[in-house]
């Protein structure tokens, strides 16, 4: 709270009675994070090594956005000074003033609105931070005990707990607690599993994720027949997330749409152009309890809300930060946290176990090379997937190396594309018919 209090005092004074007239503010916004985190890791079947020592850290940091009396803006990252220096913040303010810039659309600071009730804290994580951390060490011990005998294992666990503070000159003053839990592991850096939410994973979730990953690893130990032109391509949930992050999310950013730098124009949204198959919808939902992409309020002070980007295949809205909303002539929307909080849904979605049984000729793509080099606006891809799993008659039969060629926007528009739900993952398995050949 110390950083928040110091910033509030500084900015209130600069708004009402600045020490120098050129440092007078007309509006401001503060975001501060206080956090404590415990982590431990596993490298090459060894825990607690020099590369992955158990660690505890705490910190307080934030950012400010300022609107000066002359209408210019400044923004900066801030940290609490470790020195007892009474002139520190005045010097910081002077530096922020020197870095001011013109951006009339950005000067709007929203007025406070009622906030939703969203569960973003798990008290069990607070207890881990306070010292009940045996569950983390027990988890790593189980990994090492149960891993496939010949596998070289990497992994890590982190729990975090803290406070989020949002303050604005328009009267918003929000402080709430939030937690985070992340765990991941991999065998031979080929096959891996992960879990990320605002709560601890349950023993059943841990067991199911472990079993799934071990089964995939065992499938990698056998060579499988080559793919054919009719082989169905199935993106694993982690790959669906990466493909959405590369080809879809950037094109729904309000600033890109307004600047004409995305796949869609403002007119496309106004006309509700069809861009996905009518069975698909895409939304940002920060209201789901204890999901990693959930929150109460954006860094700009906008309450969390469900925002539908695509409904029944048709464009609805891009996601709009405050500045974008001013330019668009609409209210600000929910914001994704990376791809967390982004949800792709198909009306005919079925559980993955059921979908797998229906795959006569398929390949499960777990990872690809070079995705970040693919052009986001066109949606076209040409990717190597050297460690994929061949599926024949509903069974994983072994490993195969493939090359994929296609267009992700066309995949989402095709009637042949389906999704399958997994209880372990936020994102679905995405089942498409696209160009695939054995490497």
C-alpha positions in Angstrom: 0.0 0.0 0.0 3.0 2.3 0.5 3.5 2.9 -3.3 -0.3 3.6 -3.8 -0.4 6.1 -0.9 2.7 7.9 -2.1 1.4 8.1 -5.7 -2.0 9.3 -4.6 -0.5 12.0 -2.4 1.8 13.1 -5.2 -0.9 13.3 -7.9 -3.6 14.9 -5.8 -1.2 17.6 -4.9 -0.2 18.1 -8.5 -3.8 18.4 -9.5 -4.7 20.9 -6.8 -1.6 22.8 -5.6 1.5 21.8 -7.7 4.9 22.9 -6.5 5.5 24.2 -10.1 2.7 25.4 -12.3 4.0 23.4 -15.3 3.5 20.3 -13.2 -0.2 20.8 -12.8 -2.3 17.8 -13.7 -5.9 17.7 -14.9 -6.4 13.9 -14.6 -4.6 10.7 -13.7 -4.8 7.0 -13.3 -2.8 4.6 -11.1 -2.4 0.8 -11.3 -0.3 -0.9 -8.6 0.4 -4.6 -8.0 1.6 -6.0 -4.7 2.6 -9.6 -4.9 4.3 -12.5 -3.1 5.3 -15.6 -5.0 6.8 -19.0 -4.2 8.3 -21.2 -7.0 10.3 -24.3 -7.5 11.5 -26.1 -10.5 12.8 -29.3 -12.0 15.6 -29.6 -14.5 16.9 -32.8 -16.1 15.3 -34.9 -13.4 16.8 -32.8 -10.6 14.9 -30.5 -8.2 16.3 -27.7 -6.2 19.5 -27.5 -8.3 21.4 -24.3 -9.0 19.2 -23.8 -12.1 15.9 -24.3 -10.3 16.2 -23.4 -6.6 13.1 -22.9 -4.5 12.5 -19.2 -4.3 10.4 -16.6 -2.5 10.0 -13.1 -3.8 7.8 -10.1 -3.1 7.4 -6.8 -4.8 5.4 -3.7 -5.4 5.3 -2.0 -8.8 2.8 -0.2 -11.0 2.2 2.3 -13.7 0.8 5.8 -13.9 -1.0 7.6 -16.7 -1.1 11.4 -16.5 -3.0 14.1 -18.3 -1.4 17.5 -17.8 -3.2 20.8 -17.6 -2.2 21.6 -21.2 -3.9 18.4 -22.5 -0.7 16.4 -23.1 -0.2 12.9 -21.6 2.5 10.9 -19.9 2.8 7.3 -18.9 5.4 5.5 -16.9 6.3 2.4 -14.9 6.9 3.1 -11.2 8.5 1.4 -8.3 8.9 2.2 -4.6 12.1 4.1 -3.9 14.4 2.2 -1.6 15.9 5.5 -0.3 14.3 7.9 2.2 14.6 10.7 -0.3 11.9 13.5 0.1 12.7 14.9 -3.4 12.4 11.6 -5.2 8.8 11.8 -6.4 9.1 15.5 -7.5 12.1 14.5 -9.7 10.1 11.6 -11.1 7.2 14.0 -11.9 9.5 16.4 -13.7 10.8 13.5 -15.8 7.3 12.4 -16.7 6.5 15.9 -17.7 9.5 16.1 -20.0 8.3 12.9 -21.7 4.8 14.2 -22.3 3.1 13.8 -25.7 0.0 14.8 -27.6 -2.8 12.2 -27.8 -6.2 13.8 -27.4 -8.1 10.6 -27.7 -6.3 9.1 -24.7 -7.1 11.8 -22.2 -10.5 10.4 -21.1 -10.6 8.9 -17.6 -13.8 6.9 -17.1 -16.1 7.7 -14.2 -16.5 4.9 -11.6 -19.2 2.3 -12.3 -20.4 -0.7 -10.2 -18.1 -3.6 -10.2 -19.1 -7.2 -10.7 -18.6 -10.0 -8.2 -15.8 -12.2 -9.6 -13.9 -14.9 -7.7 -10.2 -14.2 -8.3 -8.6 -15.4 -5.1 -8.1 -18.9 -3.6 -7.4 -18.7 0.1 -5.5 -22.0 -0.1 -2.8 -20.2 -2.1 -2.5 -17.6 0.6 -1.8 -20.4 3.0 0.9 -21.8 0.7 2.6 -18.4 0.6 2.4 -18.2 4.4 4.4 -21.4 4.8 2.2 -24.4 4.0 4.2 -25.2 0.9 4.6 -28.9 1.4 2.1 -29.5 -1.4 4.5 -28.0 -3.9 7.4 -30.2 -2.9 5.2 -33.2 -2.7 4.0 -32.5 -6.3 7.6 -32.4 -7.6 8.4 -35.6 -5.7 5.4 -37.4 -7.3 6.6 -36.2 -10.7 10.0 -37.7 -10.2 8.6 -40.9 -8.7 6.0 -41.6 -11.4 7.7 -40.3 -14.5 8.5 -42.8 -17.4 11.8 -44.4 -16.5 13.8 -43.2 -19.5 12.3 -39.7 -19.7 14.3 -36.6 -19.0 11.9 -34.4 -17.1 11.6 -30.6 -16.8 9.0 -28.7 -14.8 8.0 -25.9 -12.5 5.4 -24.7 -10.1 4.6 -21.2 -9.0 2.0 -19.8 -6.6 1.4 -16.1 -6.2 -0.8 -13.9 -4.0 -1.2 -10.2 -3.8 -3.3 -7.1 -4.1 -4.3 -5.0 -7.1 -5.0 -1.3 -6.7 -6.7 0.9 -9.3 -7.1 4.6 -8.6 -8.3 7.4 -10.8 -8.8 11.2 -10.5 -12.5 10.6 -11.3 -13.0 8.9 -7.9 -12.4 5.2 -8.6 -10.6 3.6 -5.7 -10.5 -0.2 -5.9 -8.3 -2.7 -4.0 -8.8 -6.4 -4.2 -6.9 -9.6 -3.6 -6.0 -12.1 -6.3 -4.1 -15.3 -6.6 -2.4 -17.3 -9.3 -1.3 -20.9 -9.7 0.8 -22.3 -12.5 2.4 -25.7 -13.0 4.0 -27.4 -16.0 6.1 -30.4 -16.8 7.6 -32.0 -19.9 9.3 -35.3 -20.9 12.4 -35.0 -23.2 11.2 -31.5 -24.1 8.8 -33.2 -26.5 5.5 -33.8 -24.6 4.2 -31.7 -21.8 1.3 -30.7 -19.7 0.3 -27.5 -17.9 -2.3 -26.0 -15.6 -2.9 -22.3 -15.0 -5.7 -20.8 -13.0 -6.3 -18.6 -10.0 -6.8 -21.7 -7.8 -4.8 -24.8 -6.9 -5.3 -27.8 -9.1 -7.3 -30.6 -7.5 -5.7 -34.1 -7.0 -8.0 -35.4 -9.7 -7.0 -32.7 -12.2 -3.3 -33.5 -11.5 -3.9 -37.2 -12.0 -5.8 -36.7 -15.2 -3.3 -34.3 -16.7 -0.4 -36.7 -15.8 -2.2 -39.7 -17.3 -2.9 -37.8 -20.5 0.7 -36.6 -20.9 2.2 -40.0 -20.1 0.0 -41.7 -22.7 1.0 -39.1 -25.3 4.7 -39.7 -24.4 4.3 -43.4 -24.7 2.7 -42.9 -28.1 5.7 -40.9 -29.2 7.9 -44.0 -28.7 6.4 -45.8 -31.7 6.6 -44.9 -35.4 3.2 -44.5 -37.2 2.1 -44.7 -40.8 2.3 -41.6 -42.9 -0.6 -39.2 -43.3 -2.7 -38.9 -46.4 -4.7 -36.2 -48.2 -7.8 -37.1 -46.2 -6.1 -37.1 -42.8 -7.9 -34.8 -40.3 -5.7 -32.4 -38.4 -6.4 -31.9 -34.7 -4.8 -29.0 -32.9 -4.3 -29.8 -29.2 -5.7 -27.2 -26.8 -2.3 -25.5 -26.3 -1.9 -25.3 -30.1 -5.5 -23.9 -30.5 -4.5 -21.2 -27.9 -1.3 -20.4 -29.9 -3.1 -20.3 -33.2 -5.8 -17.9 -31.7 -3.0 -15.8 -30.3 -1.2 -15.5 -33.6 -4.0 -15.2 -36.2 -7.2 -14.1 -34.4 -6.5 -12.0 -31.3 -4.4 -9.3 -33.1 -7.2 -8.8 -35.7 -9.7 -8.0 -33.0 -7.6 -5.3 -31.4 -9.6 -2.0 -31.7 -6.5 0.1 -32.5 -5.6 -2.2 -35.4 -9.1 -2.1 -36.8 -9.3 1.7 -36.6 -5.9 2.1 -38.2 -6.7 -0.4 -41.0 -3.9 -2.7 -40.0 -6.0 -5.8 -39.3 -7.9 -8.4 -41.2 -11.3 -6.6 -40.7 -12.4 -3.0 -41.2 -14.8 -1.0 -39.0 -17.4 -1.4 -41.7 -17.1 -5.2 -41.4 -18.1 -4.9 -37.7 -20.9 -2.5 -38.3 -22.3 -4.8 -41.0 -21.7 -7.9 -38.8 -19.8 -9.6 -41.6 -19.6 -13.4 -41.4 -16.0 -14.5 -40.8 -16.4 -17.8 -38.9 -18.8 -20.7 -39.6 -22.2 -19.9 -38.0 -21.7 -22.5 -35.3 -18.7 -20.6 -33.9 -18.7 -17.8 -31.4 -15.7 -16.0 -29.8 -15.8 -14.0 -26.6 -13.8 -12.4 -23.9 -15.2 -13.4 -20.5 -13.4 -12.1 -17.4 -16.3 -13.1 -15.2 -15.6 -16.8 -14.9 -14.6 -17.8 -11.4 -10.9 -18.4 -10.7 -9.8 -18.4 -14.3 -6.4 -16.9 -15.1 -8.0 -14.4 -17.5 -10.6 -13.2 -15.0 -10.5 -9.8 -13.2 -12.8 -7.2 -11.5 -11.6 -4.1 -13.4 -9.3 -3.3 -16.2 -6.1 -1.3 -15.6 -8.0 1.7 -17.1 -10.8 1.4 -14.5 -13.4 -0.3 -16.7 -15.5 -3.0 -14.9 -15.2 -6.6 -16.1 -17.9 -7.6 -18.5 -18.7 -10.3 -21.0 -17.8 -9.1 -24.5 -18.9 -11.1 -27.5 -16.5 -10.6 -30.4 -18.1 -13.1 -32.8 -21.7 -14.4 -32.4 -22.9 -17.2 -34.7 -20.0 -16.5 -37.0 -20.7 -12.8 -37.4 -18.5 -10.0 -36.2 -19.9 -8.0 -33.3 -17.1 -5.7 -31.9 -13.3 -5.6 -31.5 -12.0 -5.3 -28.0 -11.7 -1.6 -27.2 -9.5 0.1 -24.6 -10.6 3.5 -23.5 -8.8 5.4 -26.2 -10.1 3.0 -28.9 -13.6 3.4 -27.5 -13.5 7.2 -27.8 -12.4 6.9 -31.4 -14.9 4.1 -32.2 -17.8 6.0 -30.5 -18.7 3.2 -28.2 -18.1 2.1 -24.6 -14.9 0.3 -23.7 -15.1 -3.5 -23.7 -13.5 -6.4 -21.7 -9.8 -6.9 -22.4 -8.0 -10.3 -22.8 -5.0 -11.1 -20.7 -3.0 -12.5 -23.6 -5.2 -15.4 -24.8 -6.4 -16.0 -21.2 -10.0 -15.0 -21.0 -10.6 -15.6 -24.7 -13.1 -18.4 -25.4 -13.9 -20.1 -28.7 -17.1 -22.1 -28.8 -18.7 -24.4 -31.3 -22.4 -25.3 -31.0 -21.8 -29.0 -31.7 -18.8 -29.3 -29.3 -18.4 -32.7 -27.7 -16.0 -34.1 -25.1 -12.6 -35.0 -26.4 -12.9 -38.7 -25.4 -16.0 -39.0 -27.6 -14.5 -37.0 -30.5 -11.3 -39.1 -30.4 -13.3 -42.3 -30.8 -14.8 -40.9 -34.0 -11.5 -40.1 -35.7 -10.8 -42.7 -38.4 -7.7 -41.0 -39.9 -6.2 -38.1 -38.0 -3.0 -36.5 -36.6 -2.9 -34.7 -33.3 -0.6 -31.6 -33.5 1.0 -30.8 -30.1 3.5 -28.2 -31.3 4.8 -26.5 -34.4 8.0 -24.7 -35.4 8.0 -21.0 -36.5 4.4 -20.0 -35.7 5.6 -16.5 -34.7 6.9 -15.9 -38.2 3.4 -16.4 -39.8 1.6 -13.3 -41.1 -1.3 -12.6 -38.8 -3.6 -10.5 -41.1 -3.8 -13.1 -43.9 -4.2 -16.0 -41.6 -2.1 -18.2 -43.9 0.3 -20.7 -42.4 3.0 -23.1 -43.5 4.3 -25.0 -40.5 6.4 -28.0 -39.5 5.0 -30.2 -36.8 7.9 -32.7 -36.1 6.4 -34.3 -33.1 2.8 -35.2 -33.8 0.6 -38.2 -32.9 -1.0 -40.3 -35.5 -4.6 -41.4 -34.8 -6.2 -44.4 -36.6 -9.7 -45.8 -35.8 -10.0 -43.7 -32.6 -6.6 -44.8 -31.2 -3.2 -43.1 -30.9 -0.9 -45.4 -32.8 2.4 -43.6 -32.8 4.5 -40.6 -33.8 4.7 -38.9 -37.1 6.3 -35.7 -38.5 4.1 -33.6 -40.7 4.0 -30.2 -42.5 0.8 -28.2 -42.4 -0.3 -25.6 -45.0 -3.5 -23.7 -44.9 -5.3 -20.6 -43.6 -6.6 -20.3 -40.1 -9.4 -17.9 -40.9 -10.6 -20.4 -43.6 -10.4 -23.2 -41.0 -12.8 -21.3 -38.8 -15.1 -20.6 -41.7 -15.3 -24.2 -42.9 -18.3 -26.4 -42.2 -15.9 -29.4 -41.6 -14.2 -27.7 -38.6 -15.3 -28.9 -35.2 -14.2 -28.6 -31.6 -13.8 -31.0 -28.7 -13.9 -30.0 -25.0 -11.4 -31.1 -22.4 -12.0 -30.7 -18.7 -8.3 -30.0 -18.3 -8.0 -27.1 -20.7 -9.6 -23.7 -21.2 -9.2 -23.9 -25.0 -10.7 -26.7 -27.1 -9.2 -29.3 -29.4 -9.7 -27.8 -32.9 -10.4 -30.4 -35.6 -9.9 -29.2 -39.2 -9.4 -30.4 -42.7 -6.3 -28.6 -44.0 -3.2 -29.3 -46.0 -1.1 -32.0 -44.3 1.8 -34.1 -45.6 4.4 -36.3 -44.0 7.9 -34.7 -43.7 
